[in-house]
C-alpha cells in the first residue's frame, strides 16, 4: 500500500467515525439557550430609558 492510499483510507475512516455535534443538532438545549438570550436582550432594551451624555 502506498502512502497516498493509506492517507486516503485514513481520511475515509475518519469521516465515517466523525462524532462532532453540529449546532443545529443540539435540539432543545440550544433552543432554550437562544430563547434566554433573546428574552434578556428584549427585557434590557424595553426597561432602560435613553440617557443623554454629559460633558
Backbone as XML, in Angstrom:
<?xml version="1.0"?>
<chain id="A" units="angstrom">
  <residue number="1" name="UNK">
    <atom name="N" x="0.846" y="-1.172" z="0.000"/>
    <atom name="CA" x="0.000" y="0.000" z="0.000"/>
    <atom name="C" x="0.897" y="1.243" z="0.000"/>
  </residue>
  <residue number="2" name="UNK">
    <atom name="N" x="0.615" y="2.172" z="-0.883"/>
    <atom name="CA" x="1.427" y="3.377" z="-0.956"/>
    <atom name="C" x="0.986" y="4.370" z="0.111"/>
  </residue>
  <residue number="3" name="UNK">
    <atom name="N" x="1.803" y="5.374" z="0.316"/>
    <atom name="CA" x="1.499" y="6.392" z="1.321"/>
    <atom name="C" x="0.216" y="7.140" z="0.966"/>
  </residue>
  <residue number="4" name="UNK">
    <atom name="N" x="0.017" y="7.383" z="-0.316"/>
    <atom name="CA" x="-1.174" y="8.116" z="-0.750"/>
    <atom name="C" x="-2.443" y="7.303" z="-0.459"/>
  </residue>
  <residue number="5" name="UNK">
    <atom name="N" x="-2.406" y="6.004" z="-0.702"/>
    <atom name="CA" x="-3.561" y="5.142" z="-0.447"/>
    <atom name="C" x="-3.859" y="5.081" z="1.046"/>
  </residue>
  <residue number="6" name="UNK">
    <atom name="N" x="-2.814" y="4.956" z="1.869"/>
    <atom name="CA" x="-3.021" y="4.940" z="3.323"/>
    <atom name="C" x="-3.630" y="6.246" z="3.797"/>
  </residue>
  <residue number="7" name="UNK">
    <atom name="N" x="-3.150" y="7.350" z="3.250"/>
    <atom name="CA" x="-3.667" y="8.670" z="3.620"/>
    <atom name="C" x="-5.148" y="8.783" z="3.273"/>
  </residue>
  <residue number="8" name="UNK">
    <atom name="N" x="-5.497" y="8.375" z="2.064"/>
    <atom name="CA" x="-6.902" y="8.444" z="1.649"/>
    <atom name="C" x="-7.776" y="7.517" z="2.494"/>
  </residue>
  <residue number="9" name="UNK">
    <atom name="N" x="-7.273" y="6.337" z="2.799"/>
    <atom name="CA" x="-8.036" y="5.417" z="3.651"/>
    <atom name="C" x="-8.242" y="5.997" z="5.044"/>
  </residue>
  <residue number="10" name="UNK">
    <atom name="N" x="-7.237" y="6.676" z="5.577"/>
    <atom name="CA" x="-7.385" y="7.272" z="6.910"/>
    <atom name="C" x="-8.407" y="8.405" z="6.887"/>
  </residue>
  <residue number="11" name="UNK">
    <atom name="N" x="-8.464" y="9.156" z="5.794"/>
    <atom name="CA" x="-9.449" y="10.226" z="5.664"/>
    <atom name="C" x="-10.859" y="9.645" z="5.620"/>
  </residue>
  <residue number="12" name="UNK">
    <atom name="N" x="-11.056" y="8.605" z="4.846"/>
    <atom name="CA" x="-12.370" y="7.965" z="4.736"/>
    <atom name="C" x="-12.795" y="7.393" z="6.085"/>
  </residue>
  <residue number="13" name="UNK">
    <atom name="N" x="-11.885" y="6.723" z="6.769"/>
    <atom name="CA" x="-12.191" y="6.158" z="8.086"/>
    <atom name="C" x="-12.541" y="7.254" z="9.073"/>
  </residue>
  <residue number="14" name="UNK">
    <atom name="N" x="-11.793" y="8.321" z="9.061"/>
    <atom name="CA" x="-12.050" y="9.447" z="9.957"/>
    <atom name="C" x="-13.411" y="10.071" z="9.676"/>
  </residue>
  <residue number="15" name="UNK">
    <atom name="N" x="-13.760" y="10.221" z="8.425"/>
    <atom name="CA" x="-15.050" y="10.812" z="8.058"/>
    <atom name="C" x="-16.220" y="9.935" z="8.505"/>
  </residue>
  <residue number="16" name="UNK">
    <atom name="N" x="-16.032" y="8.628" z="8.453"/>
    <atom name="CA" x="-17.102" y="7.715" z="8.862"/>
    <atom name="C" x="-17.315" y="7.715" z="10.370"/>
  </residue>
  <residue number="17" name="UNK">
    <atom name="N" x="-16.270" y="7.978" z="11.143"/>
    <atom name="CA" x="-16.368" y="7.931" z="12.594"/>
    <atom name="C" x="-16.463" y="9.310" z="13.222"/>
  </residue>
  <residue number="18" name="UNK">
    <atom name="N" x="-16.748" y="10.310" z="12.456"/>
    <atom name="CA" x="-16.811" y="11.672" z="12.962"/>
    <atom name="C" x="-17.950" y="11.799" z="13.963"/>
  </residue>
  <residue number="19" name="UNK">
    <atom name="N" x="-17.659" y="12.344" z="15.139"/>
    <atom name="CA" x="-18.664" y="12.460" z="16.184"/>
    <atom name="C" x="-18.872" y="13.906" z="16.658"/>
  </residue>
  <residue number="20" name="UNK">
    <atom name="N" x="-18.557" y="14.852" z="15.814"/>
    <atom name="CA" x="-18.752" y="16.253" z="16.153"/>
    <atom name="C" x="-20.242" y="16.576" z="16.096"/>
  </residue>
  <residue number="21" name="UNK">
    <atom name="N" x="-20.731" y="17.249" z="17.127"/>
    <atom name="CA" x="-22.143" y="17.624" z="17.167"/>
    <atom name="C" x="-22.280" y="19.022" z="16.571"/>
  </residue>
  <residue number="22" name="UNK">
    <atom name="N" x="-23.029" y="19.124" z="15.519"/>
    <atom name="CA" x="-23.228" y="20.405" z="14.864"/>
    <atom name="C" x="-24.280" y="21.215" z="15.618"/>
  </residue>
  <residue number="23" name="UNK">
    <atom name="N" x="-24.213" y="22.550" z="15.539"/>
    <atom name="CA" x="-25.125" y="23.390" z="16.320"/>
    <atom name="C" x="-26.602" y="23.096" z="16.089"/>
  </residue>
  <residue number="24" name="UNK">
    <atom name="N" x="-26.976" y="22.771" z="14.872"/>
    <atom name="CA" x="-28.394" y="22.565" z="14.588"/>
    <atom name="C" x="-28.888" y="21.199" z="15.045"/>
  </residue>
  <residue number="25" name="UNK">
    <atom name="N" x="-28.013" y="20.352" z="15.547"/>
    <atom name="CA" x="-28.442" y="19.040" z="16.030"/>
    <atom name="C" x="-28.540" y="18.975" z="17.539"/>
  </residue>
  <residue number="26" name="UNK">
    <atom name="N" x="-28.294" y="20.057" z="18.244"/>
    <atom name="CA" x="-28.299" y="20.026" z="19.704"/>
    <atom name="C" x="-29.691" y="20.087" z="20.291"/>
  </residue>
  <residue number="27" name="UNK">
    <atom name="N" x="-30.661" y="20.483" z="19.508"/>
    <atom name="CA" x="-32.046" y="20.371" z="19.915"/>
    <atom name="C" x="-32.503" y="21.350" z="20.971"/>
  </residue>
  <residue number="28" name="UNK">
    <atom name="N" x="-33.216" y="20.822" z="21.944"/>
    <atom name="CA" x="-33.929" y="21.646" z="22.923"/>
    <atom name="C" x="-32.995" y="22.494" z="23.778"/>
  </residue>
  <residue number="29" name="UNK">
    <atom name="N" x="-31.839" y="21.999" z="24.133"/>
    <atom name="CA" x="-30.910" y="22.782" z="24.958"/>
    <atom name="C" x="-30.481" y="24.050" z="24.228"/>
  </residue>
  <residue number="30" name="UNK">
    <atom name="N" x="-30.219" y="23.934" z="22.932"/>
    <atom name="CA" x="-29.815" y="25.111" z="22.160"/>
    <atom name="C" x="-30.972" y="26.095" z="22.012"/>
  </residue>
  <residue number="31" name="UNK">
    <atom name="N" x="-32.162" y="25.577" z="21.738"/>
    <atom name="CA" x="-33.324" y="26.469" z="21.606"/>
    <atom name="C" x="-33.585" y="27.214" z="22.911"/>
  </residue>
  <residue number="32" name="UNK">
    <atom name="N" x="-33.449" y="26.539" z="24.042"/>
    <atom name="CA" x="-33.666" y="27.175" z="25.336"/>
    <atom name="C" x="-32.617" y="28.263" z="25.582"/>
  </residue>
  <residue number="33" name="UNK">
    <atom name="N" x="-31.378" y="27.992" z="25.220"/>
    <atom name="CA" x="-30.311" y="28.969" z="25.393"/>
    <atom name="C" x="-30.563" y="30.210" z="24.542"/>
  </residue>
  <residue number="34" name="UNK">
    <atom name="N" x="-30.974" y="30.014" z="23.308"/>
    <atom name="CA" x="-31.260" y="31.141" z="22.414"/>
    <atom name="C" x="-32.437" y="31.942" z="22.945"/>
  </residue>
  <residue number="35" name="UNK">
    <atom name="N" x="-33.469" y="31.269" z="23.441"/>
    <atom name="CA" x="-34.644" y="31.955" z="23.984"/>
    <atom name="C" x="-34.265" y="32.795" z="25.205"/>
  </residue>
  <residue number="36" name="UNK">
    <atom name="N" x="-33.402" y="32.275" z="26.081"/>
    <atom name="CA" x="-32.966" y="33.039" z="27.253"/>
    <atom name="C" x="-32.214" y="34.296" z="26.831"/>
  </residue>
  <residue number="37" name="UNK">
    <atom name="N" x="-31.331" y="34.163" z="25.846"/>
    <atom name="CA" x="-30.584" y="35.344" z="25.385"/>
    <atom name="C" x="-31.514" y="36.381" z="24.782"/>
  </residue>
  <residue number="38" name="UNK">
    <atom name="N" x="-32.455" y="35.928" z="23.961"/>
    <atom name="CA" x="-33.376" y="36.869" z="23.323"/>
    <atom name="C" x="-34.258" y="37.560" z="24.350"/>
  </residue>
  <residue number="39" name="UNK">
    <atom name="N" x="-34.752" y="36.821" z="25.352"/>
    <atom name="CA" x="-35.584" y="37.423" z="26.392"/>
    <atom name="C" x="-34.793" y="38.430" z="27.207"/>
  </residue>
  <residue number="40" name="UNK">
    <atom name="N" x="-33.562" y="38.104" z="27.546"/>
    <atom name="CA" x="-32.726" y="39.031" z="28.307"/>
    <atom name="C" x="-32.453" y="40.290" z="27.497"/>
  </residue>
  <residue number="41" name="UNK">
    <atom name="N" x="-32.204" y="40.128" z="26.217"/>
    <atom name="CA" x="-31.921" y="41.269" z="25.356"/>
    <atom name="C" x="-33.169" y="42.136" z="25.208"/>
  </residue>
  <residue number="42" name="UNK">
    <atom name="N" x="-34.322" y="41.551" z="25.004"/>
    <atom name="CA" x="-35.561" y="42.304" z="24.850"/>
    <atom name="C" x="-35.936" y="43.017" z="26.143"/>
  </residue>
  <residue number="43" name="UNK">
    <atom name="N" x="-35.751" y="42.363" z="27.288"/>
    <atom name="CA" x="-36.081" y="42.983" z="28.574"/>
    <atom name="C" x="-35.164" y="44.160" z="28.856"/>
  </residue>
  <residue number="44" name="UNK">
    <atom name="N" x="-33.919" y="44.064" z="28.510"/>
    <atom name="CA" x="-32.963" y="45.143" z="28.734"/>
    <atom name="C" x="-33.319" y="46.347" z="27.873"/>
  </residue>
  <residue number="45" name="UNK">
    <atom name="N" x="-33.659" y="46.128" z="26.642"/>
    <atom name="CA" x="-33.984" y="47.230" z="25.746"/>
    <atom name="C" x="-35.283" y="47.901" z="26.147"/>
  </residue>
  <residue number="46" name="UNK">
    <atom name="N" x="-36.248" y="47.168" z="26.657"/>
    <atom name="CA" x="-37.554" y="47.721" z="26.968"/>
    <atom name="C" x="-37.537" y="48.521" z="28.268"/>
  </residue>
  <residue number="47" name="UNK">
    <atom name="N" x="-36.689" y="48.184" z="29.234"/>
    <atom name="CA" x="-36.735" y="48.840" z="30.545"/>
    <atom name="C" x="-35.788" y="50.017" z="30.658"/>
  </residue>
  <residue number="48" name="UNK">
    <atom name="N" x="-34.746" y="50.086" z="29.881"/>
    <atom name="CA" x="-33.791" y="51.177" z="30.003"/>
    <atom name="C" x="-34.245" y="52.381" z="29.187"/>
  </residue>
  <residue number="49" name="UNK">
    <atom name="N" x="-34.300" y="53.517" z="29.858"/>
    <atom name="CA" x="-34.650" y="54.758" z="29.169"/>
    <atom name="C" x="-33.377" y="55.347" z="28.580"/>
  </residue>
  <residue number="50" name="UNK">
    <atom name="N" x="-33.455" y="55.927" z="27.406"/>
    <atom name="CA" x="-32.254" y="56.533" z="26.834"/>
    <atom name="C" x="-31.806" y="57.718" z="27.663"/>
  </residue>
  <residue number="51" name="UNK">
    <atom name="N" x="-30.520" y="57.833" z="27.888"/>
    <atom name="CA" x="-29.982" y="58.937" z="28.680"/>
    <atom name="C" x="-29.050" y="59.768" z="27.814"/>
  </residue>
  <residue number="52" name="UNK">
    <atom name="N" x="-29.015" y="61.044" z="28.100"/>
    <atom name="CA" x="-28.129" y="61.951" z="27.363"/>
    <atom name="C" x="-26.743" y="61.906" z="27.984"/>
  </residue>
  <residue number="53" name="UNK">
    <atom name="N" x="-25.751" y="62.052" z="27.170"/>
    <atom name="CA" x="-24.384" y="62.077" z="27.672"/>
    <atom name="C" x="-24.092" y="63.458" z="28.242"/>
  </residue>
  <residue number="54" name="UNK">
    <atom name="N" x="-23.324" y="63.465" z="29.297"/>
    <atom name="CA" x="-22.940" y="64.748" z="29.902"/>
    <atom name="C" x="-21.483" y="65.025" z="29.593"/>
  </residue>
  <residue number="55" name="UNK">
    <atom name="N" x="-21.185" y="66.259" z="29.440"/>
    <atom name="CA" x="-19.826" y="66.659" z="29.115"/>
    <atom name="C" x="-18.946" y="66.664" z="30.336"/>
  </residue>
</chain>
